[in-house]
Each structure stands twice: as structure tokens, then as C-alpha cells.
Amino acid sequence: GTLLATGSYDRTVALVDARSQENIKKVKIPGDCEALAWDPFNPEYLTVASEDGSLTCWDVRKFSEKTPLWSLVANEYGGVSDLSFNR
């Protein structure tokens, strides 16, 4: 695909379409981004781990709505530093 996802320490996640420099979409997350991963079973889902201990998943087809599919606190006493899917 041509869609690039980035996470940043300014508490944002961005989607960039490599075919267009103007098509950048961003959402705010509750903490600095520590990791992100595409779901191998649902390639339109992007999950982000943040330093506040939360995991958040978006359907990138609806990313501009800024409403996640789901969010949960995986570690209430610290950050989530990595994220992976198991096939």
C-alpha cells in the first residue's frame, strides 16, 4: 500500500498517503507514542501503544473522524513500550 503511519512524542499519530503530500491526517493520543502496528488480520486497523499505558485502535478508513474502534488501559502504572500481533 501507499499509506504510512507515524507516531510521535508530541502525542499525535499521523497517516500519510505517499501519493499525495497534502493528504495528512492526525489524531491526538493520551500519551507519547511508544509503538504502532498494523493488524495483520484486518489491514485497515492501526493500533497504537502509548506511554500512559493505553492501547488504541483505529479503522484508518474512518481516521478523519478521530474516533477509535476501541481503547483500553493495558498498564495503569506505566507505559506500554511495545506492540505486536501473533499470527
FENZIBEL-V434942 format. One record per residue. N is the residue number from 1. RES is the residue in one letter. PHI is phi in degrees with one decimal (999 if undefined). Layout:
BEGIN
N|RES|PHI ; N|RES|PHI
END
This chain:
BEGIN
1|G|999 ; 2|T|-116.4 ; 3|L|-99.2 ; 4|L|-110.6 ; 5|A|-107.9 ; 6|T|-131.3 ; 7|G|-123.3 ; 8|S|-137.7 ; 9|Y|-80.2 ; 10|D|-93.3 ; 11|R|65.4 ; 12|T|-129.1 ; 13|V|-122.1 ; 14|A|-126.7 ; 15|L|-114.1 ; 16|V|-124.2 ; 17|D|-88.0 ; 18|A|-62.4 ; 19|R|-82.3 ; 20|S|-144.9 ; 21|Q|-76.7 ; 22|E|-91.9 ; 23|N|-97.0 ; 24|I|-112.5 ; 25|K|-119.2 ; 26|K|-129.9 ; 27|V|-133.6 ; 28|K|-89.2 ; 29|I|-122.2 ; 30|P|-70.3 ; 31|G|-147.5 ; 32|D|-58.4 ; 33|C|-72.5 ; 34|E|-102.9 ; 35|A|-160.4 ; 36|L|-145.6 ; 37|A|-153.4 ; 38|W|-81.9 ; 39|D|-75.7 ; 40|P|-69.5 ; 41|F|-90.8 ; 42|N|-133.2 ; 43|P|-63.6 ; 44|E|-89.4 ; 45|Y|-101.3 ; 46|L|-119.5 ; 47|T|-114.2 ; 48|V|-125.9 ; 49|A|-104.7 ; 50|S|-129.0 ; 51|E|-67.0 ; 52|D|-85.3 ; 53|G|94.1 ; 54|S|-100.3 ; 55|L|-118.4 ; 56|T|-135.2 ; 57|C|-123.8 ; 58|W|-120.2 ; 59|D|-88.4 ; 60|V|-66.5 ; 61|R|-68.5 ; 62|K|-119.6 ; 63|F|-61.1 ; 64|S|-67.2 ; 65|E|-74.7 ; 66|K|61.4 ; 67|T|-109.9 ; 68|P|-71.4 ; 69|L|-66.0 ; 70|W|-158.0 ; 71|S|-150.6 ; 72|L|-149.7 ; 73|V|-95.4 ; 74|A|-87.3 ; 75|N|-148.3 ; 76|E|-77.1 ; 77|Y|-109.9 ; 78|G|176.7 ; 79|G|-80.5 ; 80|V|-105.2 ; 81|S|-95.4 ; 82|D|-152.5 ; 83|L|-154.0 ; 84|S|-153.5 ; 85|F|-112.4 ; 86|N|-112.5 ; 87|R|-89.6
END
